[in-house]
Amino acid sequence: MDTFSKRLTDTVKIKKTPVMVGLDPRFSAIPEVFRRGISPEDLPRIARAYHRFSFAILDIVAPLVACVKPQIAFFEELGPWGMVVLSDIIRYAHELGLIVILDGKRNDIGSTAAGYAAAYLGKGSAWEADSLTVSPYLGEDSLIPFINVAEKRGSGIFVLVKTSNPGGGMLQDMKEGEVSVYQKTADLVEQKSAEFALSRGEKYGAVGAVVGATYPQQLEELRQRMPHAWLLVPGFGAQGGTAKDISAAFDDDGLGAVINSSRAIIFAYDRKDYAGRFAADKWELAVETATREMIAQLQAETKAGRL
């Protein structure tokens, strides 16, 4: 069984891009064709609209990118109808050859952490995600169940290290002596990922890190601090991150990081910089154009051009 890192590496090489598309459907933002005649309180019909919209997005981006990142929250808020849709999206993404990284930021202690890991990670789980975002703030012992399941099932996790939101520094930048919380978390990620990678003769391990594009100096520092960890980089596009900001995320081969864009791609028809370029019924063309433009930008301005 191939490791998560090998499958991600191979898929990024095949697609020749580290671009990852976030699936964050919002009822008020999806194209009007999907919202027509649906009440904001009609959760089953909204779930069906998300199903059609998300499948259409997958059809557009699957030939272009390596992976997608469904945000669990937007499906959870629709109750059981939304969760059925999420399951269908994961299955369909896999049929299209995409790596699926679920963004749920899960964790707890002991048997509860083990339950989350067993539920979400890898073949044989209820959700069969290739990877899952995980919070580290309950300590090392809370991560071990996820790491154990990831290693057993050929899946991976991405640990929150330096997040893209403005308030993240309240805890992450706090210091004990000379070492900040995010640096200490990064050291743990590197330790676990290096152990996994070196035992299998691979460059990267099963434990990656979430590091936001909105903090380019820390991103450069953390790439060096975690040489064996894949980086998941949110914050590109709608949150203000640029190709220059994330250029340090990659190794010399253009690998080691996947760069997420959600709203700037899936709601591209409504972007201010696209005003007048796409009619309302051409939203799919806007999605494809935004994806291709991001791919081209990263190829031109970062080491991803070496893929």
C-alpha positions as CSV (number, residue, x, y, z in Angstrom):
1,M,0.0,0.0,0.0
2,D,1.4,3.4,-1.0
3,T,1.8,6.0,1.7
4,F,-0.2,9.2,1.6
5,S,3.0,11.2,0.9
6,K,3.8,9.0,-2.2
7,R,0.3,9.3,-3.6
8,L,0.3,13.1,-3.1
9,T,3.7,13.4,-4.6
10,D,2.8,11.3,-7.6
11,T,-0.5,13.2,-8.2
12,V,1.2,16.6,-7.9
13,K,3.8,15.5,-10.4
14,I,1.2,14.1,-12.8
15,K,-0.8,17.3,-12.7
16,K,2.3,19.5,-12.6
17,T,0.8,21.8,-10.0
18,P,0.5,22.1,-6.2
19,V,-2.9,23.9,-6.5
20,M,-5.6,22.5,-4.3
21,V,-9.3,23.7,-4.6
22,G,-11.3,24.2,-1.4
23,L,-14.9,23.1,-1.5
24,D,-16.6,25.7,0.7
25,P,-20.2,26.0,-0.6
26,R,-22.3,28.8,0.9
27,F,-25.9,29.2,0.0
28,S,-25.8,32.9,-0.5
29,A,-22.7,32.7,-2.8
30,I,-23.3,29.7,-5.1
31,P,-24.5,30.7,-8.6
32,E,-28.2,31.7,-8.7
33,V,-29.0,28.8,-11.0
34,F,-28.5,26.5,-8.0
35,R,-30.4,28.7,-5.5
36,R,-33.5,29.5,-7.7
37,G,-36.7,28.7,-5.9
38,I,-35.1,27.4,-2.7
39,S,-35.8,28.9,0.7
40,P,-32.8,29.5,3.0
41,E,-34.5,27.3,5.6
42,D,-35.0,24.3,3.3
43,L,-32.0,22.3,4.3
44,P,-32.7,19.2,2.2
45,R,-33.0,21.2,-1.0
46,I,-29.9,23.3,-0.2
47,A,-28.0,20.0,0.3
48,R,-29.1,18.9,-3.1
49,A,-28.0,22.2,-4.6
50,Y,-24.6,21.8,-2.9
51,H,-24.4,18.3,-4.4
52,R,-25.0,19.6,-8.0
53,F,-22.7,22.6,-7.5
54,S,-19.8,20.6,-5.9
55,F,-20.0,17.8,-8.5
56,A,-19.8,20.5,-11.3
57,I,-16.8,22.0,-9.6
58,L,-15.1,18.6,-9.4
59,D,-15.7,18.0,-13.1
60,I,-14.1,21.3,-13.9
61,V,-11.0,21.1,-11.7
62,A,-10.2,17.3,-11.8
63,P,-8.2,17.5,-15.0
64,L,-6.2,20.4,-13.7
65,V,-5.3,19.9,-10.0
66,A,-4.1,17.2,-7.7
67,C,-6.3,17.6,-4.7
68,V,-9.5,19.1,-3.2
69,K,-10.3,20.2,0.4
70,P,-13.9,20.0,1.4
71,Q,-14.7,22.1,4.5
72,I,-16.8,19.9,6.7
73,A,-18.5,22.8,8.4
74,F,-20.5,23.9,5.3
75,F,-22.0,20.4,5.1
76,E,-22.5,19.9,8.8
77,E,-24.7,23.0,9.0
78,L,-27.2,21.2,6.7
79,G,-27.5,18.3,9.1
80,P,-27.8,14.7,7.9
81,W,-28.6,15.9,4.3
82,G,-25.4,17.8,4.1
83,M,-23.3,14.9,5.5
84,V,-24.7,12.5,2.9
85,V,-23.7,15.0,0.2
86,L,-20.2,15.3,1.7
87,S,-19.8,11.5,1.5
88,D,-20.9,11.6,-2.2
89,I,-18.4,14.3,-2.9
90,I,-15.5,12.3,-1.4
91,R,-16.5,9.3,-3.4
92,Y,-16.8,11.2,-6.6
93,A,-13.5,13.0,-6.1
94,H,-11.8,9.7,-5.7
95,E,-13.4,8.4,-8.8
96,L,-11.9,11.4,-10.6
97,G,-8.4,10.6,-9.3
98,L,-8.2,13.5,-6.8
99,I,-6.6,13.4,-3.4
100,V,-9.2,14.4,-0.7
101,I,-8.0,16.4,2.3
102,L,-10.9,16.9,4.7
103,D,-10.8,20.2,6.6
104,G,-12.4,19.5,9.9
105,K,-9.7,20.5,12.5
106,R,-10.7,17.6,14.7
107,N,-9.1,16.4,17.9
108,D,-9.7,15.2,21.5
109,I,-8.0,13.0,23.9
110,G,-7.7,9.2,24.2
111,S,-10.4,7.1,22.8
112,T,-12.2,10.1,21.4
113,A,-9.2,11.0,19.2
114,A,-9.0,7.4,18.1
115,G,-12.7,7.5,17.2
116,Y,-12.1,10.6,15.0
117,A,-9.1,9.0,13.3
118,A,-11.0,5.8,12.7
119,A,-14.0,7.7,11.3
120,Y,-12.2,9.9,8.8
121,L,-8.9,8.4,7.7
122,G,-8.2,6.1,4.9
123,K,-9.7,3.0,3.2
124,G,-12.1,1.2,5.5
125,S,-13.2,4.3,7.4
126,A,-16.7,5.8,7.2
127,W,-15.4,8.8,5.2
128,E,-12.3,7.4,3.5
129,A,-10.5,10.7,3.4
130,D,-6.9,10.7,2.3
131,S,-6.0,13.2,5.0
132,L,-7.6,15.3,7.7
133,T,-6.7,18.6,9.4
134,V,-6.1,18.2,13.1
135,S,-5.7,20.6,16.0
136,P,-2.6,20.0,18.2
137,Y,-3.7,22.0,21.2
138,L,-4.6,19.0,23.4
139,G,-1.0,17.9,23.3
140,E,1.2,15.2,21.8
141,D,-0.8,12.3,23.1
142,S,-3.9,13.6,21.3
143,L,-2.1,13.3,18.0
144,I,-0.8,9.8,18.4
145,P,-4.1,8.1,17.6
146,F,-4.3,10.0,14.3
147,I,-0.7,9.2,13.4
148,N,-1.2,5.5,14.2
149,V,-4.3,5.2,12.0
150,A,-2.7,7.3,9.2
151,E,0.4,5.0,9.1
152,K,-1.8,1.9,9.2
153,R,-4.2,3.0,6.5
154,G,-1.8,4.9,4.2
155,S,-3.4,8.2,4.9
156,G,-2.1,11.5,6.4
157,I,-2.9,14.4,8.7
158,F,-2.2,18.1,8.6
159,V,-1.6,19.7,12.0
160,L,-2.4,23.3,12.6
161,V,0.9,25.1,13.1
162,K,0.6,28.7,11.9
163,T,-2.9,29.4,10.7
164,S,-3.9,32.1,8.2
165,N,-6.4,34.0,10.3
166,P,-5.4,37.4,11.9
167,G,-6.1,36.2,15.4
168,G,-4.1,33.1,15.3
169,G,-1.1,34.7,16.9
170,M,-2.9,35.1,20.2
171,L,-1.8,31.5,21.2
172,Q,0.5,30.5,18.3
173,D,3.0,33.3,18.8
174,M,3.2,33.0,22.6
175,K,6.7,32.1,23.8
176,E,8.2,29.9,26.5
177,G,11.7,31.3,26.7
178,E,12.9,31.7,23.1
179,V,10.5,29.2,21.5
180,S,7.0,30.1,20.4
181,V,4.0,27.8,20.5
182,Y,3.9,27.4,16.8
183,Q,7.7,26.6,16.7
184,K,7.3,24.0,19.4
185,T,4.3,22.5,17.4
186,A,6.4,22.5,14.2
187,D,9.2,20.7,16.0
188,L,6.8,17.9,17.0
189,V,5.4,17.7,13.5
190,E,8.9,17.4,12.1
191,Q,9.9,14.7,14.6
192,K,6.9,12.6,13.8
193,S,7.0,13.1,10.0
194,A,10.8,12.4,9.9
195,E,10.4,9.2,11.8
196,F,7.8,8.0,9.3
197,A,9.6,9.2,6.2
198,L,13.1,7.9,7.1
199,S,11.7,4.5,8.1
200,R,10.3,4.2,4.6
201,G,13.0,5.8,2.6
202,E,10.8,8.7,1.6
203,K,11.4,12.5,1.7
204,Y,8.1,13.4,3.4
205,G,6.1,11.7,6.1
206,A,2.4,11.2,6.9
207,V,2.3,14.2,9.3
208,G,2.0,17.6,7.6
209,A,1.5,21.1,8.8
210,V,-1.0,23.9,8.0
211,V,0.9,27.1,7.5
212,G,-0.9,30.2,6.2
213,A,0.1,32.2,3.2
214,T,-0.7,35.3,5.1
215,Y,2.5,35.0,7.2
216,P,5.3,34.6,4.6
217,Q,8.2,35.1,6.9
218,Q,7.0,32.4,9.2
219,L,6.2,30.2,6.2
220,E,9.8,30.4,5.1
221,E,11.1,29.7,8.6
222,L,8.7,26.7,9.0
223,R,9.7,25.2,5.6
224,Q,13.2,25.0,7.0
225,R,12.1,23.8,10.4
226,M,10.0,21.0,9.0
227,P,12.0,19.6,6.0
228,H,10.1,16.2,6.1
229,A,6.6,17.6,6.4
230,W,4.2,18.4,3.6
231,L,2.7,21.9,4.0
232,L,-0.9,22.8,3.5
233,V,-1.0,26.5,2.7
234,P,-4.3,28.3,3.0
235,G,-4.8,32.0,2.6
236,F,-4.0,32.3,-1.1
237,G,-6.3,34.5,-3.1
238,A,-9.3,35.7,-1.2
239,Q,-7.4,36.1,2.0
240,G,-4.7,38.1,0.3
241,G,-1.8,35.6,0.0
242,T,0.2,35.9,-3.3
243,A,2.6,33.7,-5.2
244,K,5.5,35.7,-3.7
245,D,4.2,35.1,-0.2
246,I,4.2,31.3,-0.6
247,S,7.3,30.9,-2.8
248,A,9.3,29.6,0.2
249,A,6.9,26.7,0.8
250,F,8.4,24.5,-1.9
251,D,11.5,22.4,-2.0
252,D,14.0,22.6,-4.9
253,D,11.9,20.2,-7.0
254,G,8.7,22.3,-6.5
255,L,7.3,19.7,-4.1
256,G,6.5,19.7,-0.4
257,A,3.4,22.0,-0.4
258,V,-0.1,22.2,-1.6
259,I,-1.6,25.7,-2.0
260,N,-5.3,26.1,-1.3
261,S,-7.7,28.5,-2.9
262,S,-11.4,28.2,-2.1
263,R,-13.6,31.3,-2.7
264,A,-11.4,32.8,-5.4
265,I,-12.0,29.7,-7.5
266,I,-15.4,28.2,-6.7
267,F,-17.1,31.7,-6.7
268,A,-14.8,33.2,-9.3
269,Y,-17.8,34.4,-11.3
270,D,-18.4,37.0,-8.6
271,R,-14.8,38.3,-8.2
272,K,-14.4,42.0,-8.5
273,D,-11.4,41.6,-10.8
274,Y,-13.5,39.4,-13.1
275,A,-16.4,42.0,-13.4
276,G,-17.7,42.1,-16.9
277,R,-15.7,39.1,-18.0
278,F,-18.3,36.3,-17.4
279,A,-22.0,36.4,-17.7
280,A,-24.0,34.8,-14.9
281,D,-24.5,31.6,-16.9
282,K,-20.8,31.3,-17.6
283,W,-19.8,30.6,-13.9
284,E,-18.2,27.3,-14.9
285,L,-15.9,29.1,-17.3
286,A,-15.0,31.5,-14.5
287,V,-14.0,28.6,-12.3
288,E,-11.8,27.0,-15.0
289,T,-10.2,30.4,-15.8
290,A,-9.4,31.1,-12.2
291,T,-7.9,27.7,-11.7
292,R,-5.8,27.9,-14.8
293,E,-4.6,31.4,-13.9
294,M,-3.6,30.3,-10.4
295,I,-1.7,27.3,-11.8
296,A,0.1,29.6,-14.3
297,Q,1.0,32.1,-11.6
298,L,2.5,29.5,-9.4
299,Q,4.4,28.0,-12.3
300,A,5.8,31.3,-13.3
301,E,6.6,32.8,-9.9
302,T,7.6,29.8,-7.7
303,K,9.6,26.6,-7.8
304,A,6.3,24.8,-8.7
305,G,7.3,25.6,-12.2
306,R,9.9,22.8,-12.0
307,L,7.3,20.1,-11.7
